[in-house]
Amino acid sequence: MMKYIISFLLLFSLEKIHAQDTATWDLRKCVDYAITNNVSVLQADVQARLATLDKKLANWQSIPTLGFNTQAGYQFGRSIDPTSNQYTNNKIFFQSYSLQAGVTLFNFFSIRNNQLSSAKNEEAAKIGVEKARNDIALNVAASYLQTLLAVEQTNIAKVQIDQTRAQLDNTRKLVDAGSMPELNAAQLESQLATDSSNYITALGTADQNRIQLIAMLNLDESTPFKVATPDVDKIPIPALAELDPAYVYQLALGSQPLQQSDSIRILSGEFAVKSAKGAMYPTLSLYGQLGSNYGNNYYEQTGSIPFTDTVFTNHRDYYIVNNGNAPIYSKVRYFKQVGNINFSQGIGLQLNIPILNGRQLRTNYDRAKLNLENYRLQKRTDDLTLQQNVYTAYSNAVAALAKYNSTTKAVQTQQYAYDLATKRYEIGILSTIDYITIQTNLFTAKINQASAKYDYIFKMKVLEFYKGQGVQF
């Protein structure tokens, strides 16, 4: 009965694995997809695009300003006629136009330094995208190796089951022949159940690691996904002598995006200080304007007619011709008012000298200096953290190599012991309990060796990463 239950569990597990075999992802595919779709990378890209907008806005500060406005309406009661500048009590319909332009001639390079600061901020933000890509590549590589480790441990557990089942079948034959007691077969059946449980646990761990990798890639959980299983023994691993921590640290200072970004932000802060300082000095600007207006009560003289005065005296009319003329007025047409009569122009220089402004400009200058100091302190902190990470990675790599060598030796020893134990068990001079113990020791040694191997590979790849070689497998 136990054999049927175990067979059912194994069949169910194999069907689950087969259902996930529809799409195979190698490390390069995982990294490329994560770089394109991971949320952290996408957020860094948005920040870079915002920095680009800020740079464009700063560049536009040196471009002349140009503005146009118009307004129209009615005036009632006593008001000033906009076309004649005279008081009137008539209702007036009016419309005005204005076009203004201006350009800063000199402001002690405040605008220019602000443009340079914004350009450096954009450069730092773009490097921030590279940092996010590097970080996600390293994290994906770690998760990928963990998944490969879980798969290999699953395979080891499967081999353990096959070995125990084969030994159980052989023991069952000997029991049926009367060469061994039933207890031996019962003990092996118990061990087969334990091995099957270990296999199911390994499958669960592999599935959990797969889910974590899918989440890191920002993939939908329903997406068919299976990691490719390359020959890890063929992954190129440099010698530790080539990865001296002092040497790697010096390379990392010049190659790591965070260190590059810190240096650029310091330059940005220096330009920001100069820009804030320039803003406290006078600004000289050139301005010009065009304007016109219209009023429906605006009249002009369009002609005149002579007139004759009549004088009555002695019951007779005498006509006296006056040499004067009577003026004739008519409303001025719209376009004549706007385009000719009321059209005005102006040009001039403006000097703006900040004297009292609520200490805003001085505060901006002091804030810029503090930001610069903070950038410098941040770089020192990041450099120290990088140094600590490099030396820690080297120490971890040395320890991982020693552990891998130790576990490899343990596997060789346990394999030799298992081979001897198998021969002794088959001729009946080794108890089943002792045989199972030796078999379990071999299984544990293989699991430990696999874990140490993948850990060593990753630790060495971390050192390569700090060296500036990226994630290479």
Summary of the structure (lengths in Angstrom):
residues: 473
radius of gyration: 44.5
end to end distance: 46.3
largest distance: 175.7
contacts: 1398
relative contact order: 0.13
helix: 65%
strand: 18%
